[in-house]
Amino acid sequence: MPMINVTMTHEDGGATKEQKELLAKKLTDAFAEVFNRGANTCVVTINEISTDNYAIGGKTVTNIRKDN
């Protein structure tokens, strides 16, 4: 069973349920088209992480954005 994992930062209240559902639908449709597989076999997981829990170059994204 194919699994598509999406990880993105949780910002400005995060993605809405509708946005997540649309993203999952479009990813599933693209997978089914490219690999000629049934959409019902595709699993999509969406993980939103706080910018406090995401670091680049040893600095959290929250602090990087404060410095810019």
mmCIF file of the N, C-alpha and C atoms, coordinates in Angstrom:
data_MODEL
# 
_entry.id   MODEL 
# 
loop_
_atom_site.group_PDB 
_atom_site.id 
_atom_site.type_symbol 
_atom_site.label_atom_id 
_atom_site.label_alt_id 
_atom_site.label_comp_id 
_atom_site.label_asym_id 
_atom_site.label_entity_id 
_atom_site.label_seq_id 
_atom_site.pdbx_PDB_ins_code 
_atom_site.Cartn_x 
_atom_site.Cartn_y 
_atom_site.Cartn_z 
_atom_site.occupancy 
_atom_site.B_iso_or_equiv 
_atom_site.pdbx_formal_charge 
_atom_site.auth_seq_id 
_atom_site.auth_comp_id 
_atom_site.auth_asym_id 
_atom_site.auth_atom_id 
_atom_site.pdbx_PDB_model_num 
ATOM 1   N N  . MET A 1 1  ? 0.851   -1.177 0.000   1.00 0.00 ? 1  MET A N  1 
ATOM 2   C CA . MET A 1 1  ? 0.000   0.000  0.000   1.00 0.00 ? 1  MET A CA 1 
ATOM 3   C C  . MET A 1 1  ? 0.892   1.234  0.000   1.00 0.00 ? 1  MET A C  1 
ATOM 4   N N  . PRO A 1 2  ? 0.728   2.109  -0.978  1.00 0.00 ? 2  PRO A N  1 
ATOM 5   C CA . PRO A 1 2  ? 1.530   3.328  -1.031  1.00 0.00 ? 2  PRO A CA 1 
ATOM 6   C C  . PRO A 1 2  ? 1.140   4.301  0.076   1.00 0.00 ? 2  PRO A C  1 
ATOM 7   N N  . MET A 1 3  ? 2.156   4.990  0.579   1.00 0.00 ? 3  MET A N  1 
ATOM 8   C CA . MET A 1 3  ? 1.912   5.990  1.619   1.00 0.00 ? 3  MET A CA 1 
ATOM 9   C C  . MET A 1 3  ? 2.659   7.266  1.252   1.00 0.00 ? 3  MET A C  1 
ATOM 10  N N  . ILE A 1 4  ? 1.932   8.366  1.221   1.00 0.00 ? 4  ILE A N  1 
ATOM 11  C CA . ILE A 1 4  ? 2.519   9.675  0.960   1.00 0.00 ? 4  ILE A CA 1 
ATOM 12  C C  . ILE A 1 4  ? 2.492   10.444 2.273   1.00 0.00 ? 4  ILE A C  1 
ATOM 13  N N  . ASN A 1 5  ? 3.678   10.895 2.716   1.00 0.00 ? 5  ASN A N  1 
ATOM 14  C CA . ASN A 1 5  ? 3.791   11.651 3.968   1.00 0.00 ? 5  ASN A CA 1 
ATOM 15  C C  . ASN A 1 5  ? 4.112   13.104 3.648   1.00 0.00 ? 5  ASN A C  1 
ATOM 16  N N  . VAL A 1 6  ? 3.326   14.014 4.192   1.00 0.00 ? 6  VAL A N  1 
ATOM 17  C CA . VAL A 1 6  ? 3.554   15.443 4.023   1.00 0.00 ? 6  VAL A CA 1 
ATOM 18  C C  . VAL A 1 6  ? 3.867   16.017 5.399   1.00 0.00 ? 6  VAL A C  1 
ATOM 19  N N  . THR A 1 7  ? 4.987   16.722 5.493   1.00 0.00 ? 7  THR A N  1 
ATOM 20  C CA . THR A 1 7  ? 5.339   17.417 6.731   1.00 0.00 ? 7  THR A CA 1 
ATOM 21  C C  . THR A 1 7  ? 5.461   18.892 6.395   1.00 0.00 ? 7  THR A C  1 
ATOM 22  N N  . MET A 1 8  ? 4.761   19.705 7.176   1.00 0.00 ? 8  MET A N  1 
ATOM 23  C CA . MET A 1 8  ? 4.791   21.145 6.936   1.00 0.00 ? 8  MET A CA 1 
ATOM 24  C C  . MET A 1 8  ? 4.702   21.877 8.261   1.00 0.00 ? 8  MET A C  1 
ATOM 25  N N  . THR A 1 9  ? 5.096   23.131 8.254   1.00 0.00 ? 9  THR A N  1 
ATOM 26  C CA . THR A 1 9  ? 5.035   23.899 9.491   1.00 0.00 ? 9  THR A CA 1 
ATOM 27  C C  . THR A 1 9  ? 3.605   24.325 9.774   1.00 0.00 ? 9  THR A C  1 
ATOM 28  N N  . HIS A 1 10 ? 3.288   24.374 11.047  1.00 0.00 ? 10 HIS A N  1 
ATOM 29  C CA . HIS A 1 10 ? 1.973   24.814 11.522  1.00 0.00 ? 10 HIS A CA 1 
ATOM 30  C C  . HIS A 1 10 ? 2.070   26.308 11.785  1.00 0.00 ? 10 HIS A C  1 
ATOM 31  N N  . GLU A 1 11 ? 1.453   27.090 10.909  1.00 0.00 ? 11 GLU A N  1 
ATOM 32  C CA . GLU A 1 11 ? 1.554   28.540 11.019  1.00 0.00 ? 11 GLU A CA 1 
ATOM 33  C C  . GLU A 1 11 ? 0.192   29.188 10.823  1.00 0.00 ? 11 GLU A C  1 
ATOM 34  N N  . ASP A 1 12 ? 0.024   30.326 11.422  1.00 0.00 ? 12 ASP A N  1 
ATOM 35  C CA . ASP A 1 12 ? -1.206  31.115 11.253  1.00 0.00 ? 12 ASP A CA 1 
ATOM 36  C C  . ASP A 1 12 ? -2.451  30.266 11.478  1.00 0.00 ? 12 ASP A C  1 
ATOM 37  N N  . GLY A 1 13 ? -2.440  29.466 12.524  1.00 0.00 ? 13 GLY A N  1 
ATOM 38  C CA . GLY A 1 13 ? -3.587  28.619 12.832  1.00 0.00 ? 13 GLY A CA 1 
ATOM 39  C C  . GLY A 1 13 ? -3.565  27.280 12.145  1.00 0.00 ? 13 GLY A C  1 
ATOM 40  N N  . GLY A 1 14 ? -2.605  27.046 11.276  1.00 0.00 ? 14 GLY A N  1 
ATOM 41  C CA . GLY A 1 14 ? -2.477  25.771 10.594  1.00 0.00 ? 14 GLY A CA 1 
ATOM 42  C C  . GLY A 1 14 ? -3.408  25.652 9.405   1.00 0.00 ? 14 GLY A C  1 
ATOM 43  N N  . ALA A 1 15 ? -3.247  24.572 8.689   1.00 0.00 ? 15 ALA A N  1 
ATOM 44  C CA . ALA A 1 15 ? -4.097  24.307 7.536   1.00 0.00 ? 15 ALA A CA 1 
ATOM 45  C C  . ALA A 1 15 ? -5.496  23.936 8.024   1.00 0.00 ? 15 ALA A C  1 
ATOM 46  N N  . THR A 1 16 ? -6.491  24.337 7.266   1.00 0.00 ? 16 THR A N  1 
ATOM 47  C CA . THR A 1 16 ? -7.863  23.985 7.627   1.00 0.00 ? 16 THR A CA 1 
ATOM 48  C C  . THR A 1 16 ? -8.139  22.534 7.240   1.00 0.00 ? 16 THR A C  1 
ATOM 49  N N  . LYS A 1 17 ? -9.209  21.975 7.781   1.00 0.00 ? 17 LYS A N  1 
ATOM 50  C CA . LYS A 1 17 ? -9.617  20.619 7.408   1.00 0.00 ? 17 LYS A CA 1 
ATOM 51  C C  . LYS A 1 17 ? -9.857  20.540 5.908   1.00 0.00 ? 17 LYS A C  1 
ATOM 52  N N  . GLU A 1 18 ? -10.462 21.587 5.360   1.00 0.00 ? 18 GLU A N  1 
ATOM 53  C CA . GLU A 1 18 ? -10.758 21.613 3.925   1.00 0.00 ? 18 GLU A CA 1 
ATOM 54  C C  . GLU A 1 18 ? -9.469  21.628 3.093   1.00 0.00 ? 18 GLU A C  1 
ATOM 55  N N  . GLN A 1 19 ? -8.479  22.398 3.528   1.00 0.00 ? 19 GLN A N  1 
ATOM 56  C CA . GLN A 1 19 ? -7.206  22.434 2.809   1.00 0.00 ? 19 GLN A CA 1 
ATOM 57  C C  . GLN A 1 19 ? -6.512  21.083 2.865   1.00 0.00 ? 19 GLN A C  1 
ATOM 58  N N  . LYS A 1 20 ? -6.537  20.449 4.026   1.00 0.00 ? 20 LYS A N  1 
ATOM 59  C CA . LYS A 1 20 ? -5.902  19.131 4.164   1.00 0.00 ? 20 LYS A CA 1 
ATOM 60  C C  . LYS A 1 20 ? -6.604  18.096 3.300   1.00 0.00 ? 20 LYS A C  1 
ATOM 61  N N  . GLU A 1 21 ? -7.930  18.140 3.274   1.00 0.00 ? 21 GLU A N  1 
ATOM 62  C CA . GLU A 1 21 ? -8.674  17.186 2.457   1.00 0.00 ? 21 GLU A CA 1 
ATOM 63  C C  . GLU A 1 21 ? -8.390  17.402 0.970   1.00 0.00 ? 21 GLU A C  1 
ATOM 64  N N  . LEU A 1 22 ? -8.334  18.660 0.530   1.00 0.00 ? 22 LEU A N  1 
ATOM 65  C CA . LEU A 1 22 ? -8.028  18.956 -0.863  1.00 0.00 ? 22 LEU A CA 1 
ATOM 66  C C  . LEU A 1 22 ? -6.612  18.514 -1.217  1.00 0.00 ? 22 LEU A C  1 
ATOM 67  N N  . LEU A 1 23 ? -5.659  18.763 -0.334  1.00 0.00 ? 23 LEU A N  1 
ATOM 68  C CA . LEU A 1 23 ? -4.281  18.323 -0.558  1.00 0.00 ? 23 LEU A CA 1 
ATOM 69  C C  . LEU A 1 23 ? -4.226  16.804 -0.694  1.00 0.00 ? 23 LEU A C  1 
ATOM 70  N N  . ALA A 1 24 ? -4.874  16.099 0.226   1.00 0.00 ? 24 ALA A N  1 
ATOM 71  C CA . ALA A 1 24 ? -4.888  14.639 0.179   1.00 0.00 ? 24 ALA A CA 1 
ATOM 72  C C  . ALA A 1 24 ? -5.521  14.137 -1.116  1.00 0.00 ? 24 ALA A C  1 
ATOM 73  N N  . LYS A 1 25 ? -6.604  14.768 -1.540  1.00 0.00 ? 25 LYS A N  1 
ATOM 74  C CA . LYS A 1 25 ? -7.291  14.360 -2.775  1.00 0.00 ? 25 LYS A CA 1 
ATOM 75  C C  . LYS A 1 25 ? -6.396  14.555 -3.979  1.00 0.00 ? 25 LYS A C  1 
ATOM 76  N N  . LYS A 1 26 ? -5.753  15.715 -4.065  1.00 0.00 ? 26 LYS A N  1 
ATOM 77  C CA . LYS A 1 26 ? -4.911  16.007 -5.235  1.00 0.00 ? 26 LYS A CA 1 
ATOM 78  C C  . LYS A 1 26 ? -3.671  15.110 -5.269  1.00 0.00 ? 26 LYS A C  1 
ATOM 79  N N  . LEU A 1 27 ? -3.066  14.855 -4.106  1.00 0.00 ? 27 LEU A N  1 
ATOM 80  C CA . LEU A 1 27 ? -1.921  13.944 -4.062  1.00 0.00 ? 27 LEU A CA 1 
ATOM 81  C C  . LEU A 1 27 ? -2.335  12.533 -4.457  1.00 0.00 ? 27 LEU A C  1 
ATOM 82  N N  . THR A 1 28 ? -3.473  12.090 -3.947  1.00 0.00 ? 28 THR A N  1 
ATOM 83  C CA . THR A 1 28 ? -3.980  10.763 -4.279  1.00 0.00 ? 28 THR A CA 1 
ATOM 84  C C  . THR A 1 28 ? -4.273  10.655 -5.768  1.00 0.00 ? 28 THR A C  1 
ATOM 85  N N  . ASP A 1 29 ? -4.936  11.664 -6.325  1.00 0.00 ? 29 ASP A N  1 
ATOM 86  C CA . ASP A 1 29 ? -5.250  11.656 -7.753  1.00 0.00 ? 29 ASP A CA 1 
ATOM 87  C C  . ASP A 1 29 ? -3.979  11.616 -8.605  1.00 0.00 ? 29 ASP A C  1 
ATOM 88  N N  . ALA A 1 30 ? -2.972  12.401 -8.213  1.00 0.00 ? 30 ALA A N  1 
ATOM 89  C CA . ALA A 1 30 ? -1.704  12.424 -8.957  1.00 0.00 ? 30 ALA A CA 1 
ATOM 90  C C  . ALA A 1 30 ? -1.024  11.056 -8.887  1.00 0.00 ? 30 ALA A C  1 
ATOM 91  N N  . PHE A 1 31 ? -1.011  10.461 -7.702  1.00 0.00 ? 31 PHE A N  1 
ATOM 92  C CA . PHE A 1 31 ? -0.407  9.140  -7.551  1.00 0.00 ? 31 PHE A CA 1 
ATOM 93  C C  . PHE A 1 31 ? -1.115  8.123  -8.440  1.00 0.00 ? 31 PHE A C  1 
ATOM 94  N N  . ALA A 1 32 ? -2.443  8.104  -8.375  1.00 0.00 ? 32 ALA A N  1 
ATOM 95  C CA . ALA A 1 32 ? -3.226  7.138  -9.156  1.00 0.00 ? 32 ALA A CA 1 
ATOM 96  C C  . ALA A 1 32 ? -2.976  7.320  -10.656 1.00 0.00 ? 32 ALA A C  1 
ATOM 97  N N  . GLU A 1 33 ? -2.871  8.579  -11.102 1.00 0.00 ? 33 GLU A N  1 
ATOM 98  C CA . GLU A 1 33 ? -2.627  8.841  -12.518 1.00 0.00 ? 33 GLU A CA 1 
ATOM 99  C C  . GLU A 1 33 ? -1.233  8.413  -12.950 1.00 0.00 ? 33 GLU A C  1 
ATOM 100 N N  . VAL A 1 34 ? -0.230  8.782  -12.178 1.00 0.00 ? 34 VAL A N  1 
ATOM 101 C CA . VAL A 1 34 ? 1.155   8.496  -12.547 1.00 0.00 ? 34 VAL A CA 1 
ATOM 102 C C  . VAL A 1 34 ? 1.442   6.989  -12.525 1.00 0.00 ? 34 VAL A C  1 
ATOM 103 N N  . PHE A 1 35 ? 0.932   6.301  -11.497 1.00 0.00 ? 35 PHE A N  1 
ATOM 104 C CA . PHE A 1 35 ? 1.254   4.885  -11.332 1.00 0.00 ? 35 PHE A CA 1 
ATOM 105 C C  . PHE A 1 35 ? 0.151   3.942  -11.807 1.00 0.00 ? 35 PHE A C  1 
ATOM 106 N N  . ASN A 1 36 ? -0.929  4.521  -12.355 1.00 0.00 ? 36 ASN A N  1 
ATOM 107 C CA . ASN A 1 36 ? -2.042  3.722  -12.856 1.00 0.00 ? 36 ASN A CA 1 
ATOM 108 C C  . ASN A 1 36 ? -2.532  2.717  -11.807 1.00 0.00 ? 36 ASN A C  1 
ATOM 109 N N  . ARG A 1 37 ? -2.736  3.242  -10.592 1.00 0.00 ? 37 ARG A N  1 
ATOM 110 C CA . ARG A 1 37 ? -3.219  2.427  -9.478  1.00 0.00 ? 37 ARG A CA 1 
ATOM 111 C C  . ARG A 1 37 ? -4.510  3.044  -8.965  1.00 0.00 ? 37 ARG A C  1 
ATOM 112 N N  . GLY A 1 38 ? -5.307  2.229  -8.303  1.00 0.00 ? 38 GLY A N  1 
ATOM 113 C CA . GLY A 1 38 ? -6.550  2.719  -7.733  1.00 0.00 ? 38 GLY A CA 1 
ATOM 114 C C  . GLY A 1 38 ? -6.303  3.704  -6.601  1.00 0.00 ? 38 GLY A C  1 
ATOM 115 N N  . ALA A 1 39 ? -7.094  4.756  -6.560  1.00 0.00 ? 39 ALA A N  1 
ATOM 116 C CA . ALA A 1 39 ? -6.957  5.763  -5.516  1.00 0.00 ? 39 ALA A CA 1 
ATOM 117 C C  . ALA A 1 39 ? -7.203  5.182  -4.128  1.00 0.00 ? 39 ALA A C  1 
ATOM 118 N N  . ASN A 1 40 ? -8.014  4.141  -4.027  1.00 0.00 ? 40 ASN A N  1 
ATOM 119 C CA . ASN A 1 40 ? -8.329  3.551  -2.728  1.00 0.00 ? 40 ASN A CA 1 
ATOM 120 C C  . ASN A 1 40 ? -7.150  2.829  -2.083  1.00 0.00 ? 40 ASN A C  1 
ATOM 121 N N  . THR A 1 41 ? -6.050  2.676  -2.821  1.00 0.00 ? 41 THR A N  1 
ATOM 122 C CA . THR A 1 41 ? -4.871  2.026  -2.242  1.00 0.00 ? 41 THR A CA 1 
ATOM 123 C C  . THR A 1 41 ? -3.902  3.021  -1.623  1.00 0.00 ? 41 THR A C  1 
ATOM 124 N N  . CYS A 1 42 ? -4.140  4.315  -1.808  1.00 0.00 ? 42 CYS A N  1 
ATOM 125 C CA . CYS A 1 42 ? -3.183  5.349  -1.408  1.00 0.00 ? 42 CYS A CA 1 
ATOM 126 C C  . CYS A 1 42 ? -3.548  5.954  -0.047  1.00 0.00 ? 42 CYS A C  1 
ATOM 127 N N  . VAL A 1 43 ? -2.558  6.004  0.820   1.00 0.00 ? 43 VAL A N  1 
ATOM 128 C CA . VAL A 1 43 ? -2.718  6.610  2.144   1.00 0.00 ? 43 VAL A CA 1 
ATOM 129 C C  . VAL A 1 43 ? -1.908  7.904  2.169   1.00 0.00 ? 43 VAL A C  1 
ATOM 130 N N  . VAL A 1 44 ? -2.512  8.984  2.660   1.00 0.00 ? 44 VAL A N  1 
ATOM 131 C CA . VAL A 1 44 ? -1.816  10.266 2.798   1.00 0.00 ? 44 VAL A CA 1 
ATOM 132 C C  . VAL A 1 44 ? -1.841  10.652 4.268   1.00 0.00 ? 44 VAL A C  1 
ATOM 133 N N  . THR A 1 45 ? -0.678  10.970 4.820   1.00 0.00 ? 45 THR A N  1 
ATOM 134 C CA . THR A 1 45 ? -0.609  11.495 6.181   1.00 0.00 ? 45 THR A CA 1 
ATOM 135 C C  . THR A 1 45 ? -0.060  12.919 6.109   1.00 0.00 ? 45 THR A C  1 
ATOM 136 N N  . ILE A 1 46 ? -0.626  13.786 6.936   1.00 0.00 ? 46 ILE A N  1 
ATOM 137 C CA . ILE A 1 46 ? -0.205  15.184 6.986   1.00 0.00 ? 46 ILE A CA 1 
ATOM 138 C C  . ILE A 1 46 ? 0.221   15.496 8.419   1.00 0.00 ? 46 ILE A C  1 
ATOM 139 N N  . ASN A 1 47 ? 1.458   15.891 8.570   1.00 0.00 ? 47 ASN A N  1 
ATOM 140 C CA . ASN A 1 47 ? 1.997   16.250 9.877   1.00 0.00 ? 47 ASN A CA 1 
ATOM 141 C C  . ASN A 1 47 ? 2.338   17.727 9.880   1.00 0.00 ? 47 ASN A C  1 
ATOM 142 N N  . GLU A 1 48 ? 1.756   18.455 10.815  1.00 0.00 ? 48 GLU A N  1 
ATOM 143 C CA . GLU A 1 48 ? 2.088   19.862 10.980  1.00 0.00 ? 48 GLU A CA 1 
ATOM 144 C C  . GLU A 1 48 ? 2.958   19.997 12.220  1.00 0.00 ? 48 GLU A C  1 
ATOM 145 N N  . ILE A 1 49 ? 4.077   20.678 12.071  1.00 0.00 ? 49 ILE A N  1 
ATOM 146 C CA . ILE A 1 49 ? 4.978   20.856 13.203  1.00 0.00 ? 49 ILE A CA 1 
ATOM 147 C C  . ILE A 1 49 ? 5.137   22.345 13.515  1.00 0.00 ? 49 ILE A C  1 
ATOM 148 N N  . SER A 1 50 ? 5.283   22.634 14.784  1.00 0.00 ? 50 SER A N  1 
ATOM 149 C CA . SER A 1 50 ? 5.492   24.010 15.227  1.00 0.00 ? 50 SER A CA 1 
ATOM 150 C C  . SER A 1 50 ? 6.837   24.516 14.720  1.00 0.00 ? 50 SER A C  1 
ATOM 151 N N  . THR A 1 51 ? 6.904   25.806 14.404  1.00 0.00 ? 51 THR A N  1 
ATOM 152 C CA . THR A 1 51 ? 8.186   26.375 13.987  1.00 0.00 ? 51 THR A CA 1 
ATOM 153 C C  . THR A 1 51 ? 9.192   26.370 15.140  1.00 0.00 ? 51 THR A C  1 
ATOM 154 N N  . ASP A 1 52 ? 8.718   26.147 16.378  1.00 0.00 ? 52 ASP A N  1 
ATOM 155 C CA . ASP A 1 52 ? 9.628   25.970 17.517  1.00 0.00 ? 52 ASP A CA 1 
ATOM 156 C C  . ASP A 1 52 ? 10.290  24.598 17.487  1.00 0.00 ? 52 ASP A C  1 
ATOM 157 N N  . ASN A 1 53 ? 9.706   23.663 16.750  1.00 0.00 ? 53 ASN A N  1 
ATOM 158 C CA . ASN A 1 53 ? 10.218  22.289 16.686  1.00 0.00 ? 53 ASN A CA 1 
ATOM 159 C C  . ASN A 1 53 ? 10.896  21.981 15.355  1.00 0.00 ? 53 ASN A C  1 
ATOM 160 N N  . TYR A 1 54 ? 11.274  23.017 14.629  1.00 0.00 ? 54 TYR A N  1 
ATOM 161 C CA . TYR A 1 54 ? 11.877  22.877 13.314  1.00 0.00 ? 54 TYR A CA 1 
ATOM 162 C C  . TYR A 1 54 ? 13.050  23.834 13.264  1.00 0.00 ? 54 TYR A C  1 
ATOM 163 N N  . ALA A 1 55 ? 14.248  23.310 13.050  1.00 0.00 ? 55 ALA A N  1 
ATOM 164 C CA . ALA A 1 55 ? 15.447  24.151 13.084  1.00 0.00 ? 55 ALA A CA 1 
ATOM 165 C C  . ALA A 1 55 ? 16.252  24.006 11.801  1.00 0.00 ? 55 ALA A C  1 
ATOM 166 N N  . ILE A 1 56 ? 16.880  25.090 11.422  1.00 0.00 ? 56 ILE A N  1 
ATOM 167 C CA . ILE A 1 56 ? 17.789  25.120 10.278  1.00 0.00 ? 56 ILE A CA 1 
ATOM 168 C C  . ILE A 1 56 ? 19.087  25.753 10.760  1.00 0.00 ? 56 ILE A C  1 
ATOM 169 N N  . GLY A 1 57 ? 20.185  25.085 10.556  1.00 0.00 ? 57 GLY A N  1 
ATOM 170 C CA . GLY A 1 57 ? 21.468  25.632 10.983  1.00 0.00 ? 57 GLY A CA 1 
ATOM 171 C C  . GLY A 1 57 ? 21.553  25.848 12.480  1.00 0.00 ? 57 GLY A C  1 
ATOM 172 N N  . GLY A 1 58 ? 20.827  25.051 13.253  1.00 0.00 ? 58 GLY A N  1 
ATOM 173 C CA . GLY A 1 58 ? 20.882  25.143 14.702  1.00 0.00 ? 58 GLY A CA 1 
ATOM 174 C C  . GLY A 1 58 ? 19.965  26.192 15.308  1.00 0.00 ? 58 GLY A C  1 
ATOM 175 N N  . LYS A 1 59 ? 19.196  26.883 14.497  1.00 0.00 ? 59 LYS A N  1 
ATOM 176 C CA . LYS A 1 59 ? 18.255  27.885 15.005  1.00 0.00 ? 59 LYS A CA 1 
ATOM 177 C C  . LYS A 1 59 ? 16.839  27.481 14.627  1.00 0.00 ? 59 LYS A C  1 
ATOM 178 N N  . THR A 1 60 ? 15.913  27.651 15.556  1.00 0.00 ? 60 THR A N  1 
ATOM 179 C CA . THR A 1 60 ? 14.527  27.327 15.232  1.00 0.00 ? 60 THR A CA 1 
ATOM 180 C C  . THR A 1 60 ? 14.008  28.298 14.172  1.00 0.00 ? 60 THR A C  1 
ATOM 181 N N  . VAL A 1 61 ? 13.063  27.821 13.404  1.00 0.00 ? 61 VAL A N  1 
ATOM 182 C CA . VAL A 1 61 ? 12.475  28.673 12.361  1.00 0.00 ? 61 VAL A CA 1 
ATOM 183 C C  . VAL A 1 61 ? 11.792  29.889 13.001  1.00 0.00 ? 61 VAL A C  1 
ATOM 184 N N  . THR A 1 62 ? 11.230  29.720 14.188  1.00 0.00 ? 62 THR A N  1 
ATOM 185 C CA . THR A 1 62 ? 10.634  30.846 14.895  1.00 0.00 ? 62 THR A CA 1 
ATOM 186 C C  . THR A 1 62 ? 11.667  31.950 15.092  1.00 0.00 ? 62 THR A C  1 
ATOM 187 N N  . ASN A 1 63 ? 12.858  31.600 15.564  1.00 0.00 ? 63 ASN A N  1 
ATOM 188 C CA . ASN A 1 63 ? 13.908  32.593 15.795  1.00 0.00 ? 63 ASN A CA 1 
ATOM 189 C C  . ASN A 1 63 ? 14.504  33.136 14.507  1.00 0.00 ? 63 ASN A C  1 
ATOM 190 N N  . ILE A 1 64 ? 14.608  32.287 13.496  1.00 0.00 ? 64 ILE A N  1 
ATOM 191 C CA . ILE A 1 64 ? 15.105  32.771 12.205  1.00 0.00 ? 64 ILE A CA 1 
ATOM 192 C C  . ILE A 1 64 ? 14.181  33.856 11.664  1.00 0.00 ? 64 ILE A C  1 
ATOM 193 N N  . ARG A 1 65 ? 12.894  33.626 11.788  1.00 0.00 ? 65 ARG A N  1 
ATOM 194 C CA . ARG A 1 65 ? 11.926  34.606 11.269  1.00 0.00 ? 65 ARG A CA 1 
ATOM 195 C C  . ARG A 1 65 ? 11.919  35.885 12.103  1.00 0.00 ? 65 ARG A C  1 
ATOM 196 N N  . LYS A 1 66 ? 12.184  35.770 13.393  1.00 0.00 ? 66 LYS A N  1 
ATOM 197 C CA . LYS A 1 66 ? 12.262  36.969 14.239  1.00 0.00 ? 66 LYS A CA 1 
ATOM 198 C C  . LYS A 1 66 ? 13.452  37.825 13.843  1.00 0.00 ? 66 LYS A C  1 
ATOM 199 N N  . ASP A 1 67 ? 14.547  37.171 13.436  1.00 0.00 ? 67 ASP A N  1 
ATOM 200 C CA . ASP A 1 67 ? 15.783  37.878 13.093  1.00 0.00 ? 67 ASP A CA 1 
ATOM 201 C C  . ASP A 1 67 ? 15.714  38.540 11.703  1.00 0.00 ? 67 ASP A C  1 
ATOM 202 N N  . ASN A 1 68 ? 14.755  38.140 10.895  1.00 0.00 ? 68 ASN A N  1 
ATOM 203 C CA . ASN A 1 68 ? 14.674  38.700 9.524   1.00 0.00 ? 68 ASN A CA 1 
ATOM 204 C C  . ASN A 1 68 ? 13.745  39.849 9.437   1.00 0.00 ? 68 ASN A C  1 
# 
